[in-house]
């Protein structure tokens, strides 16, 4: 056997060893990922410390990164301008009717209290009409339990932050139920 043959055999053996190590590292990494996926469903904090050792140089160079292209946005609904203007007019009308009802109630109360207030009531009516035209509220009342037109539309999505629970090193030992999960 010549030197060249020995060198070739040594290189092949080295390559096979490298390949075995890579395969073993890949299997270990896959097993760790599977474990971390299972543990993530049990506790939200576990995923942070799943890699306790730093990857070897061979793992770093052979990592495969999968990049996902973002999915296209869903088609947006286009509203006709006419329908929104009509809805706006309807809402304005409902609000103005509501305010008129409040104003009439207040006027009736004042007339009962004052007896017959003829001249002063006309001046207040003009003032109230002007305030309504400018959108200034003329009366104060609660809307509790009353339907409010236009209030059924909302774009708010309240996201609550989860409070982590302590699994280890708890006071009083481990053989007791976990504290309740809290949202901030």
N, C-alpha and C positions, 0 to 999 in steps of 0.2 A: 504494500500500500504506500503510495507516494505522499509527499507532503501536501500536495494539492488535494488529494482525495481526503486526507485527514481534515484539512481546513474546511472542505465542503461539508463533510459529515458534522463537524463541530458547529458550523453555521446553521445547518438544518436542525440540529438538536436545539440550538439556542432559539431559533425561530419557533419550533414546536413548543418550547417552554413558555415563550412569550405569549403565544396563542392560547395556551392552557390557562395562564394567569389572567389574560383578558377575559376569557370565557368565564372563569371563576368570579372575577370582579363583576362582570355583567350579571351573573346569576345572583351574587350577593346584593348588588344594587337593586335588582328587580324585587328580591325578597324584602329588602328594607322599604322599598316604595309600597309594596303590598301591605306590610305591617303598618306603615305610617298612615295609609288610607283607612285601614280598619280602626286604628286608634283615634284618628281625627273625628270619626263619627261618635266616639265616646266622650272625648273631651276636646274643647276648642284650643287649649294651650299646648297640647302635646306636639303639634306639628312644628313648632319653633325650634325645638332642640333635638330634631331627629338625626342630625349628622353630628356625631360626637367626635369623629376623627376627620382630619383633613384628607382629601383625596390624594392618592399617590400621583407622581408625574405621568404614569401611563394612563391613569383614569382621566386626568385632566385633558390629555391630548386626544383621547378617544371618546369624549363625551359627544353625544349627538343632541343637537338642539333642534327642536321642531318648532318652526314659526308658523303661526296660524295667520291667515289673512283675515282681516275683520269682515264680518258678514255685512252685506249691503243694508243700508237703513230701510225699514219698511216704508212703503209709499205713504206719504202724508195725505190726510184728507183735506180737500180744498173746500172751503165753505163759500157759498155764494154770498156776495156782499149784500144783496137784497134781503136775504133771510136774516142776516145778523142785524141789519138796520131795522127790520120789522120787529125782531125780538127786543131790540133796544127801545123802540117806541112803546112796545107793550109793557116793558118793565117800567119805563118812565111814567106811563099812564097809571099803572098799578100803584107806584110809589106816590104819585100825586093824589090819587083817590084815598090812599091810606092817610096821607097828611091832611087832606080835606076833612076826613072823618074826625081826626084828632082836634082840628081847629074848631069844628062845629061843636064837639063836646065841650071844649074849653069856653066857647062863647055861651053855650047854654048854662054852664056853671056860673059864669060871670053875671048873666042876666038874672039868674035865681038869687045870687048874692046881692046884687045892686038893685034889684027890683025891676026897674025899666030904664036901662041905659041906652038911649037912642042915638044921640049925637056922637058920643065917644066911641061907640061900637063901630060906626061907619069908618072913622079914622083908623081904627085898629084893623078893620077888614082890608083897607087899601095897603096898609103896612104889611099885613100877613101875606097878601097876594104878591107883593114885591119880593118878600123873603122867599116865597115858594118859587118864584120865577128864577131867582138866583141860586136856588138849591140849598138855601139855609134852612136848617130844621126849625120848625115853628112850635113843635110840641115835643115833650119828652115822655116816652112810654116804653115799657119793656116789650120785647117781641117773644118773650118766653112762652112756648106752647103755641105760638101763632105761625102760620106759614109765611115765609118771606119770599117774594118772587125773585128769581134769579140767584138764590142762595144754594141751589142744588148742584152747582158746578164747582168742582174743585180740582186743582192740579197739584195739591200738596201730597207728598209721600213722606210721612214721618218715619225716619229711620232711628231706631233706638240702639244705643251701644250696649253690648252685652257685658255684664260684670263677670269676670272669671271667678271660678270656685277653686278653693285650695284642696288639692288631693293628698299632698304629702306634708309631713311635719305639722300636723294639725294638733292643736292643744286638746288634750283629753284622749289622744290615741286614734287609731284607725277604725276600730270596731263600733262605729256609730254612723248614722245617716249623714250624708253630705248636706251642707247648708243649702237653702233654697236658692235657685238661680234668680238673679235680679237683673233688671234692665234699667239703664240710666236714662 
